[in-house]
Amino acid sequence: MFLSATCLAGVFFTLGVTATSSLDPRWQADTRGNTDPTPTVDKSRFVSTDGANFQVNDSNFRFIGTNAYWLPALNTDEDIDAVLSNISHSNITVVRLWAFNDVSTIPENGTWFQLLANGTTSVNLNETNGLPKLDRPSLQIISMAEKHGIYLLMTLTNNWNPMPHDNITNTTNTPMLRRDVATNNSLPRNSLSSDYGGMDGTYQAEQITQTIIAAFENYTTQIVSRYVNSTSVLSWEIANDPRCNSSIGATPSCNTNTITRWHDRIATKIKSIDPNHLVSSGTQGFFCADCPKIFQRTPAPPAGPSPAANSRRQRKAVPLTNKRILEERKEARKKTRALQIQSQSPSGVKVRGKWVATPTRRQEAVGMGSAFDGSTGVDSEDILNIPNIGFGSFQLFPDQNQYAPDDPNLPAFNNTLQAGLDWIQRHGESSQMFGKPVTLTGFGLVTQDNAPSFVPFNSTVAPFANDQIGNLTSDLGRLPFGVTDQQRDDAYTQWLQQGILSGLGGMIQYQWGQGNLTAVNGTPITPAITENGIVPVQSQNGISPSDGYSIAGVGQEAVQATLQGAAQQFVPDA
């Protein structure tokens, strides 16, 4: 039923604990001493679902969101409050963040939630830098979110954690990936989204499969229990990008049923503790149309027309099959070829500027491709049909995944743009087909200006940083990496519009950027080195972490305006 310990990449997401945490003080106040874990509360105040729609206070709720995974790691309450205030002013109503922060040794500075060392796990309950930082009575992230009208999508662990493994191998004798310690070694802990811990770190601490499963369930029980009555929590997201493989290779026995069963187990566990909040997966949204399903479900009756007005036509939602996918790809190529001939232009659809293809994308000329063949172990439709999964989730990162074979009739940027539109539309159809909301929980493109900071999710090295340029191939066609700011803005605008048209429940950009933060050495917000080469102990010139997708600085206003414009199209029900 489950993977061996060598394949906890995407399955066992282990965050165990040995300490006992106190419950959210507001939960205690609400129960007035009652030990019943499910006190009577006003259910309408929590985010719920009605068919393919989210609801709050008995009204439909659609949202534009952003990722600020680093939010709990900021050094002052004032910084956290300022970030949430700025996000709110862009009409953003959902923030996705990491509700985990694991370490193997206790850091001198900075936030950490859990220690994984010597085969044991323990939670940090320190009011200043531990788990209570999320909900301490003085100034809580939870209450600050409520103050600014923001819901929090809380992710319980990460799939990617490329740590040093000291030549450890798994039971199939496959060497594990090693964290690079020769380059980018000056980056402080938590500077990258993969530096907050996760399944691989606990694998090294535990090494025993059943212990790993129990450890994650234990941590999940404690953190979920803290927020049973918090109306600021939108959902518990089981893991970021769960799949068969991660920094540790997957075993041959891992398949889509393995990942689906694991989601069912954890979702059921969460709902038994917290019946008030939704549970979601956090996968990339990969499909496997012809894979055997565990949760067969009759498609929902056809929904009414989309409330959005847009010239782009929406496909009729019909069951997804490999045959259908291949036929649609063939038909799309015919159309672009005809347009190319008609315009007598080799560039096809007109776009602003020029974009060079990224070297990280796999060029799949034939077959279904990894986004559709089940090779990652993810079948998003089967996961969506799990009874305790409240809504579907998917991500869109063309710099790191390929969602369809490139159309030779289109330039590279058009292929990227169109692949994103089709990916969003397919997930909108999935929502219609199965009668549950579906949300785009992370989307982004790396720009040429941000390329030096770009670090793939399963890495700690920026391949286009100055100290890495010499290691690239001599193929100048690969440089520069990334899109222009204008192309990013065009893509974001069209993707958001497609999401609105396709009836997505929400769309969450990756990632928010923020300057003028309190910087402290040894934390994700590190002071900038002075002209004299001195690193101050503390300063106010800090900037939020970025792995290449941050919108801080150049182009920030344009992206925020794009997000704000999309948010304004979600008019509340009368």
C-alpha positions as CSV (number, residue, x, y, z in Angstrom):
1,M,0.0,0.0,0.0
2,F,2.8,2.4,0.8
3,L,6.3,3.1,-0.4
4,S,9.5,1.9,1.3
5,A,11.4,4.5,3.2
6,T,13.6,5.1,0.2
7,C,10.7,6.6,-1.7
8,L,9.2,8.9,0.9
9,A,9.9,11.5,-1.7
10,G,6.3,12.6,-2.1
11,V,4.7,10.1,0.1
12,F,5.8,10.2,3.8
13,F,6.5,14.0,4.1
14,T,7.8,13.5,7.7
15,L,7.6,16.2,10.3
16,G,7.4,14.2,13.6
17,V,7.4,15.7,17.1
18,T,8.0,14.6,20.7
19,A,6.9,17.8,22.4
20,T,3.3,18.6,23.2
21,S,2.1,22.0,22.0
22,S,-0.7,24.1,23.5
23,L,-3.9,24.8,21.6
24,D,-4.6,28.1,20.0
25,P,-5.6,30.4,22.9
26,R,-8.7,31.5,20.9
27,W,-9.7,27.9,20.6
28,Q,-9.6,27.6,24.3
29,A,-11.6,30.7,24.8
30,D,-14.2,29.6,22.3
31,T,-14.7,26.2,24.1
32,R,-14.8,27.9,27.5
33,G,-13.1,24.9,29.1
34,N,-15.0,22.4,27.0
35,T,-12.7,19.5,26.0
36,D,-14.9,18.6,23.1
37,P,-12.5,19.0,20.0
38,T,-15.4,20.1,17.8
39,P,-17.3,22.9,19.6
40,T,-20.2,24.6,18.1
41,V,-19.0,27.4,15.7
42,D,-20.5,29.5,13.0
43,K,-19.6,27.3,10.0
44,S,-20.4,30.0,7.5
45,R,-17.4,32.0,8.5
46,F,-15.0,29.2,7.3
47,V,-14.1,28.8,3.7
48,S,-16.3,25.9,2.4
49,T,-17.3,24.6,-1.0
50,D,-20.5,24.4,-2.9
51,G,-19.9,22.3,-6.0
52,A,-17.1,23.9,-8.0
53,N,-17.2,27.1,-5.9
54,F,-15.7,28.3,-2.7
55,Q,-18.0,29.9,-0.3
56,V,-17.7,32.2,2.7
57,N,-20.7,33.6,4.7
58,D,-23.0,31.8,2.2
59,S,-21.6,33.8,-0.8
60,N,-19.3,32.6,-3.6
61,F,-15.6,33.4,-3.0
62,R,-13.0,33.5,-5.8
63,F,-9.6,34.9,-5.1
64,I,-6.2,36.1,-6.4
65,G,-3.4,35.1,-4.0
66,T,0.3,35.2,-3.7
67,N,3.0,32.9,-2.2
68,A,5.0,34.3,0.8
69,Y,6.4,31.0,2.1
70,W,9.0,32.9,4.1
71,L,6.4,35.0,6.1
72,P,6.9,33.2,9.4
73,A,10.7,33.5,9.1
74,L,10.7,37.3,9.2
75,N,12.5,38.9,12.1
76,T,9.9,41.3,13.5
77,D,6.2,41.4,14.0
78,E,6.2,44.9,12.4
79,D,7.7,43.4,9.2
80,I,5.0,40.7,9.1
81,D,2.3,43.2,9.5
82,A,3.8,45.5,6.8
83,V,4.0,42.6,4.3
84,L,0.4,41.6,4.9
85,S,-0.7,45.2,4.6
86,N,1.0,45.7,1.3
87,I,-0.4,42.4,-0.1
88,S,-3.9,43.4,1.0
89,H,-3.6,46.8,-0.8
90,S,-3.2,44.8,-4.1
91,N,-6.6,43.2,-3.5
92,I,-4.9,39.9,-2.8
93,T,-7.0,37.9,-0.3
94,V,-5.0,34.6,0.0
95,V,-1.4,34.0,1.1
96,R,0.2,30.6,0.8
97,L,3.0,30.0,3.3
98,W,5.1,27.2,4.8
99,A,3.7,26.0,8.1
100,F,6.9,24.0,8.7
101,N,10.5,25.0,9.3
102,D,12.9,22.1,10.2
103,V,16.5,22.1,11.3
104,S,19.1,19.5,12.0
105,T,21.0,21.7,14.4
106,I,19.6,24.6,16.4
107,P,20.5,27.9,14.6
108,E,22.0,30.8,16.5
109,N,19.5,33.2,14.9
110,G,16.2,32.9,13.0
111,T,13.0,31.0,13.2
112,W,12.7,27.2,13.4
113,F,9.7,25.0,14.2
114,Q,11.2,21.5,14.5
115,L,14.5,19.8,15.3
116,L,15.4,16.6,13.5
117,A,18.5,15.1,15.1
118,N,19.9,11.8,16.4
119,G,16.9,9.8,15.3
120,T,14.4,12.0,17.2
121,T,12.2,14.9,16.4
122,S,11.0,17.7,18.7
123,V,9.0,20.9,18.2
124,N,10.3,24.4,19.2
125,L,7.7,26.0,21.4
126,N,9.7,29.2,22.1
127,E,7.4,32.2,21.8
128,T,10.0,34.2,19.9
129,N,11.4,31.9,17.2
130,G,9.2,28.7,17.4
131,L,5.9,27.4,16.4
132,P,4.0,29.8,18.6
133,K,5.2,32.6,16.4
134,L,2.2,31.7,14.2
135,D,-0.3,32.3,17.0
136,R,1.2,33.9,20.1
137,P,-1.2,36.2,21.9
138,S,1.0,39.4,21.5
139,L,0.8,39.7,17.7
140,Q,-0.1,36.6,15.7
141,I,0.3,36.0,12.0
142,I,-3.1,34.4,12.1
143,S,-4.7,37.5,13.7
144,M,-2.7,39.9,11.5
145,A,-4.1,38.0,8.4
146,E,-7.6,38.5,9.7
147,K,-6.9,42.2,10.4
148,H,-6.0,42.6,6.7
149,G,-8.8,40.5,5.3
150,I,-6.4,37.7,4.2
151,Y,-6.9,33.9,4.3
152,L,-3.8,31.7,4.8
153,L,-3.2,28.5,2.9
154,M,-1.0,26.5,5.2
155,T,1.4,24.0,3.7
156,L,2.5,21.2,6.1
157,T,5.7,20.1,4.4
158,N,7.8,20.2,1.3
159,N,8.8,17.6,-1.3
160,W,12.2,19.2,-2.0
161,N,14.9,19.3,0.6
162,P,18.3,18.8,-1.1
163,M,20.5,18.4,2.0
164,P,24.0,16.8,2.2
165,H,23.5,13.1,2.6
166,D,27.0,11.9,3.4
167,N,27.0,9.3,0.7
168,I,23.9,7.7,2.0
169,T,22.2,5.5,-0.6
170,N,18.7,4.0,-0.6
171,T,17.8,0.4,-0.6
172,T,18.0,0.2,-4.4
173,N,21.7,1.5,-4.1
174,T,20.8,4.7,-5.9
175,P,23.0,7.6,-4.8
176,M,21.0,10.4,-3.3
177,L,21.5,13.9,-4.6
178,R,23.9,16.0,-2.5
179,R,23.5,19.5,-1.6
180,D,26.1,21.6,-3.3
181,V,28.5,23.1,-0.7
182,A,31.1,24.6,-3.0
183,T,28.9,27.3,-4.5
184,N,26.1,29.4,-3.1
185,N,27.3,28.3,0.3
186,S,27.0,31.8,1.7
187,L,23.2,31.7,1.4
188,P,21.7,31.7,4.9
189,R,19.2,29.0,5.9
190,N,15.7,29.6,4.6
191,S,16.8,31.7,1.7
192,L,15.3,29.2,-0.7
193,S,11.9,27.5,-0.6
194,S,13.6,24.1,-0.4
195,D,15.6,25.2,2.7
196,Y,12.9,24.8,5.3
197,G,13.2,21.1,5.7
198,G,10.8,18.4,4.6
199,M,10.6,14.7,3.9
200,D,14.2,14.1,3.0
201,G,15.5,15.6,6.2
202,T,13.3,13.5,8.3
203,Y,14.2,10.4,6.3
204,Q,17.8,10.9,7.5
205,A,16.6,11.4,11.1
206,E,14.3,8.4,11.1
207,Q,15.3,5.8,8.6
208,I,12.2,3.6,9.5
209,T,9.2,3.7,7.3
210,Q,6.4,3.3,9.9
211,T,8.1,5.7,12.3
212,I,8.2,8.2,9.5
213,I,4.5,7.9,8.8
214,A,3.6,8.2,12.5
215,A,5.9,11.2,12.9
216,F,4.3,13.2,10.2
217,E,0.8,12.3,11.4
218,N,1.9,13.4,14.9
219,Y,3.1,16.8,13.7
220,T,0.0,17.2,11.6
221,T,-2.2,16.5,14.6
222,Q,-0.4,19.2,16.7
223,I,-0.3,22.0,14.2
224,V,-3.9,21.4,12.9
225,S,-5.2,21.3,16.4
226,R,-3.9,24.8,17.1
227,Y,-6.2,26.3,14.5
228,V,-9.4,24.4,14.6
229,N,-11.4,27.5,15.2
230,S,-9.4,30.0,13.2
231,T,-11.5,31.5,10.3
232,S,-8.3,33.0,8.8
233,V,-7.1,29.5,7.6
234,L,-8.4,28.7,4.2
235,S,-7.0,25.2,3.9
236,W,-4.5,22.7,5.1
237,E,-2.2,21.8,2.1
238,I,-0.7,18.4,2.7
239,A,2.6,19.0,0.9
240,N,4.2,21.2,-1.7
241,D,4.6,19.3,-4.9
242,P,4.2,15.8,-3.6
243,R,5.3,13.1,-6.1
244,C,7.2,9.8,-6.2
245,N,10.6,11.4,-6.5
246,S,12.4,14.2,-4.8
247,S,16.0,14.7,-3.7
248,I,15.8,11.0,-2.9
249,G,15.1,8.7,-5.9
250,A,11.8,6.9,-6.0
251,T,11.5,3.1,-5.9
252,P,10.1,1.3,-8.9
253,S,7.0,0.3,-6.9
254,C,5.8,3.9,-6.6
255,N,2.8,4.7,-8.8
256,T,-0.2,7.0,-8.9
257,N,-2.2,4.7,-6.6
258,T,0.6,5.0,-4.0
259,I,0.4,8.7,-3.9
260,T,-3.4,8.8,-4.0
261,R,-3.7,6.4,-1.1
262,W,-1.3,8.5,1.0
263,H,-3.3,11.6,0.3
264,D,-6.4,9.8,1.4
265,R,-4.8,8.7,4.7
266,I,-3.5,12.1,5.6
267,A,-6.6,14.0,4.5
268,T,-8.8,11.6,6.6
269,K,-6.4,12.2,9.6
270,I,-6.7,16.0,9.2
271,K,-10.5,16.0,8.9
272,S,-10.8,13.8,12.0
273,I,-9.0,16.5,14.0
274,D,-10.3,19.6,12.2
275,P,-13.8,19.4,10.6
276,N,-13.9,23.1,10.0
277,H,-11.2,23.6,7.4
278,L,-10.7,22.3,3.8
279,V,-7.8,19.9,2.9
280,S,-6.0,20.1,-0.4
281,S,-3.0,18.3,-1.9
282,G,-0.5,20.8,-3.3
283,T,0.6,18.7,-6.3
284,Q,1.8,20.1,-9.6
285,G,-1.5,18.9,-11.0
286,F,-0.1,16.2,-13.3
287,F,-2.7,14.0,-15.1
288,C,-2.8,10.3,-15.9
289,A,-5.9,9.9,-17.9
290,D,-5.7,6.2,-18.5
291,C,-4.2,5.2,-15.1
292,P,-6.4,2.9,-12.9
293,K,-8.4,5.0,-10.4
294,I,-9.0,4.3,-6.8
295,F,-11.8,6.8,-6.4
296,Q,-14.1,6.4,-9.3
297,R,-16.7,9.1,-9.4
298,T,-19.6,10.0,-11.6
299,P,-18.9,13.3,-13.3
300,A,-20.9,16.3,-12.0
301,P,-23.8,17.5,-14.1
302,P,-22.9,20.3,-16.5
303,A,-22.5,23.7,-14.9
304,G,-24.0,26.9,-16.1
305,P,-22.0,29.3,-18.3
306,S,-18.9,30.9,-16.8
307,P,-19.7,34.3,-15.2
308,A,-16.7,35.8,-16.9
309,A,-17.0,37.5,-20.2
310,N,-14.0,36.8,-22.5
311,S,-13.5,36.4,-26.2
312,R,-11.5,33.2,-25.7
313,R,-13.8,30.2,-26.0
314,Q,-13.9,27.6,-23.3
315,R,-13.8,23.9,-24.3
316,K,-16.7,21.7,-23.3
317,A,-15.7,19.6,-20.3
318,V,-15.5,16.0,-21.5
319,P,-13.6,13.0,-19.9
320,L,-9.9,13.2,-20.3
321,T,-8.3,10.4,-22.3
322,N,-4.9,10.0,-23.9
323,K,-6.6,9.7,-27.3
324,R,-8.4,13.0,-26.8
325,I,-5.1,14.7,-25.7
326,L,-3.2,13.5,-28.7
327,E,-6.0,14.5,-31.1
328,E,-6.3,18.0,-29.6
329,R,-2.5,18.5,-29.9
330,K,-2.7,17.4,-33.6
331,E,-5.6,19.8,-34.3
332,A,-3.9,22.7,-32.6
333,R,-0.8,22.3,-34.7
334,K,-2.9,22.3,-37.8
335,K,-4.4,25.6,-36.8
336,T,-1.1,27.3,-36.0
337,R,0.4,26.0,-39.3
338,A,-2.6,27.4,-41.2
339,L,-2.2,30.8,-39.5
340,Q,1.5,30.7,-40.2
341,I,0.9,30.2,-43.9
342,Q,-1.8,32.8,-44.0
343,S,0.3,35.5,-42.4
344,Q,3.4,34.4,-44.4
345,S,5.4,35.0,-41.2
346,P,7.7,32.5,-39.6
347,S,7.0,33.9,-36.2
348,G,3.3,32.8,-36.0
349,V,1.3,34.6,-33.4
350,K,2.7,38.1,-32.7
351,V,4.3,38.6,-29.3
352,R,6.4,41.4,-27.8
353,G,10.1,40.8,-27.9
354,K,12.0,37.6,-28.2
355,W,12.5,34.8,-25.7
356,V,15.2,32.1,-25.6
357,A,14.2,28.6,-24.6
358,T,15.3,27.5,-21.1
359,P,17.8,24.7,-20.8
360,T,16.0,23.1,-17.9
361,R,12.9,22.2,-19.9
362,R,12.8,18.6,-21.3
363,Q,12.0,18.6,-25.0
364,E,9.5,15.7,-25.4
365,A,8.8,15.3,-29.1
366,V,6.6,12.2,-28.8
367,G,4.4,10.5,-26.3
368,M,2.2,11.9,-23.6
369,G,5.0,13.6,-21.6
370,S,5.5,13.5,-17.9
371,A,2.6,15.9,-17.2
372,F,0.2,13.3,-18.5
373,D,1.8,9.8,-18.3
374,G,1.7,9.2,-14.5
375,S,5.5,8.9,-14.3
376,T,5.7,11.3,-11.4
377,G,3.2,9.2,-9.4
378,V,0.5,12.0,-9.5
379,D,-3.0,11.6,-10.9
380,S,-4.6,14.9,-10.0
381,E,-8.1,13.7,-11.0
382,D,-8.0,10.6,-8.7
383,I,-6.7,12.8,-5.8
384,L,-9.4,15.4,-6.5
385,N,-12.0,12.6,-6.1
386,I,-10.8,11.6,-2.6
387,P,-13.8,12.4,-0.3
388,N,-11.8,14.4,2.3
389,I,-9.9,16.5,-0.3
390,G,-11.9,19.6,-0.5
391,F,-10.5,21.1,-3.7
392,G,-8.0,20.4,-6.4
393,S,-4.6,22.2,-6.8
394,F,-2.1,22.6,-9.5
395,Q,1.0,24.6,-10.4
396,L,2.5,26.2,-13.5
397,F,6.2,26.6,-13.8
398,P,7.3,26.3,-17.5
399,D,10.9,27.0,-16.5
400,Q,11.0,23.6,-14.7
401,N,8.3,21.5,-16.3
402,Q,7.1,20.9,-19.8
403,Y,3.3,20.6,-20.1
404,A,3.1,19.7,-23.8
405,P,5.4,19.1,-26.8
406,D,6.5,22.3,-28.4
407,D,4.6,23.3,-31.5
408,P,7.3,23.8,-34.3
409,N,5.1,26.5,-35.9
410,L,5.4,28.8,-32.9
411,P,8.4,30.7,-31.3
412,A,9.5,29.6,-27.9
413,F,7.6,32.2,-25.9
414,N,4.4,31.4,-27.7
415,N,4.8,27.8,-26.8
416,T,5.3,28.7,-23.2
417,L,2.3,31.0,-23.2
418,Q,0.0,28.5,-25.0
419,A,1.1,25.6,-22.8
420,G,0.1,27.6,-19.8
421,L,-3.3,28.5,-21.2
422,D,-4.0,24.9,-22.1
423,W,-2.8,23.7,-18.7
424,I,-5.1,26.1,-16.9
425,Q,-8.0,25.2,-19.2
426,R,-7.6,21.5,-18.5
427,H,-7.8,22.0,-14.8
428,G,-10.8,24.2,-15.2
429,E,-12.5,21.3,-17.1
430,S,-11.5,19.0,-14.3
431,S,-13.3,21.3,-11.8
432,Q,-16.4,21.3,-13.9
433,M,-16.3,17.5,-14.5
434,F,-16.0,16.5,-10.9
435,G,-17.8,19.3,-9.2
436,K,-15.1,20.6,-6.9
437,P,-13.1,23.9,-6.9
438,V,-9.7,23.8,-8.4
439,T,-7.0,26.3,-7.6
440,L,-3.7,27.3,-9.3
441,T,-1.6,27.5,-6.1
442,G,1.6,28.7,-7.8
443,F,2.6,30.1,-11.1
444,G,5.6,32.0,-12.3
445,L,8.2,32.8,-15.0
446,V,11.8,33.7,-14.4
447,T,12.8,36.9,-16.1
448,Q,16.2,37.7,-17.5
449,D,16.8,40.2,-14.6
450,N,16.0,37.5,-12.1
451,A,17.9,34.7,-13.8
452,P,21.1,35.1,-11.5
453,S,18.8,34.3,-8.5
454,F,17.0,31.4,-10.1
455,V,17.4,28.2,-8.2
456,P,15.4,25.1,-9.3
457,F,13.2,23.6,-6.6
458,N,15.3,20.5,-6.2
459,S,18.6,22.4,-6.0
460,T,20.5,24.9,-4.0
461,V,22.6,26.2,-6.8
462,A,21.7,29.1,-9.1
463,P,22.9,27.9,-12.5
464,F,22.9,31.4,-14.0
465,A,24.6,33.2,-11.1
466,N,27.9,34.9,-11.8
467,D,29.9,32.0,-10.2
468,Q,28.2,29.5,-12.4
469,I,28.2,31.0,-15.9
470,G,31.6,29.4,-16.7
471,N,30.0,26.0,-16.2
472,L,27.3,26.5,-18.8
473,T,27.6,25.0,-22.2
474,S,29.1,27.1,-25.0
475,D,25.8,27.1,-26.8
476,L,25.1,30.9,-26.8
477,G,21.5,30.1,-27.9
478,R,20.9,29.2,-24.2
479,L,21.7,32.7,-23.1
480,P,20.2,34.9,-21.8
481,F,17.9,32.7,-19.7
482,G,14.3,33.8,-19.1
483,V,11.7,36.1,-20.4
484,T,11.5,39.9,-20.6
485,D,9.5,41.8,-18.0
486,Q,6.9,42.6,-20.7
487,Q,6.6,38.9,-21.7
488,R,6.1,37.9,-18.1
489,D,3.4,40.6,-17.7
490,D,1.7,39.4,-20.9
491,A,1.8,35.8,-19.8
492,Y,0.5,36.5,-16.3
493,T,-2.3,38.6,-17.7
494,Q,-3.4,36.0,-20.2
495,W,-3.1,33.1,-17.7
496,L,-5.1,35.0,-15.1
497,Q,-7.8,35.7,-17.7
498,Q,-7.9,32.1,-18.7
499,G,-8.3,31.0,-15.1
500,I,-11.2,33.4,-14.6
501,L,-12.8,32.2,-17.8
502,S,-12.2,28.5,-16.9
503,G,-13.9,29.0,-13.5
504,L,-10.9,28.3,-11.3
505,G,-11.6,28.9,-7.6
506,G,-8.4,30.9,-7.2
507,M,-5.0,31.7,-8.7
508,I,-1.9,32.2,-6.5
509,Q,1.2,34.0,-8.0
510,Y,4.7,32.8,-7.0
511,Q,6.1,34.8,-5.3
512,W,5.6,38.0,-3.4
513,G,8.7,40.3,-2.9
514,Q,9.2,42.8,-0.2
515,G,12.0,45.3,0.7
516,N,12.8,47.5,3.7
517,L,12.7,44.5,6.1
518,T,14.6,44.1,9.3
519,A,17.8,42.1,8.4
520,V,19.6,40.0,10.9
521,N,22.7,37.9,10.3
522,G,22.1,34.1,10.0
523,T,18.4,34.6,9.0
524,P,16.7,34.6,5.6
525,I,16.7,38.4,5.8
526,T,20.4,39.1,5.8
527,P,22.0,42.6,5.9
528,A,23.7,43.7,2.8
529,I,27.5,44.0,2.9
530,T,28.7,47.6,3.1
531,E,31.0,49.2,0.6
532,N,33.9,48.6,3.1
533,G,33.1,44.8,3.0
534,I,31.5,44.9,6.5
535,V,28.4,42.8,7.3
536,P,26.3,44.7,9.8
537,V,24.7,42.7,12.6
538,Q,21.3,44.2,11.9
539,S,19.9,46.7,9.4
540,Q,16.6,47.8,7.8
541,N,17.8,47.2,4.2
542,G,16.7,43.6,4.0
543,I,14.8,42.0,1.1
544,S,12.6,38.9,1.2
545,P,14.0,35.6,0.0
546,S,13.9,34.8,-3.7
547,D,14.7,31.7,-5.8
548,G,14.2,33.6,-9.0
549,Y,10.5,34.3,-9.0
550,S,10.3,37.3,-6.7
551,I,8.6,40.4,-7.9
552,A,10.6,42.8,-5.6
553,G,12.3,45.7,-7.4
554,V,12.2,46.0,-11.2
555,G,8.8,45.2,-12.6
556,Q,7.1,44.9,-9.2
557,E,4.5,47.6,-9.8
558,A,3.5,46.0,-13.2
559,V,3.0,42.5,-11.7
560,Q,1.1,43.9,-8.7
561,A,-1.2,45.9,-11.1
562,T,-1.8,42.7,-13.1
563,L,-2.8,40.8,-10.0
564,Q,-5.0,43.7,-8.7
565,G,-6.7,43.9,-12.1
566,A,-7.6,40.2,-12.0
567,A,-8.8,40.5,-8.4
568,Q,-11.2,43.3,-9.3
569,Q,-13.0,41.0,-11.8
570,F,-14.1,38.8,-8.9
571,V,-17.2,40.8,-8.0
572,P,-18.9,39.5,-4.8
573,D,-22.4,38.1,-5.1
574,A,-25.2,40.7,-4.7
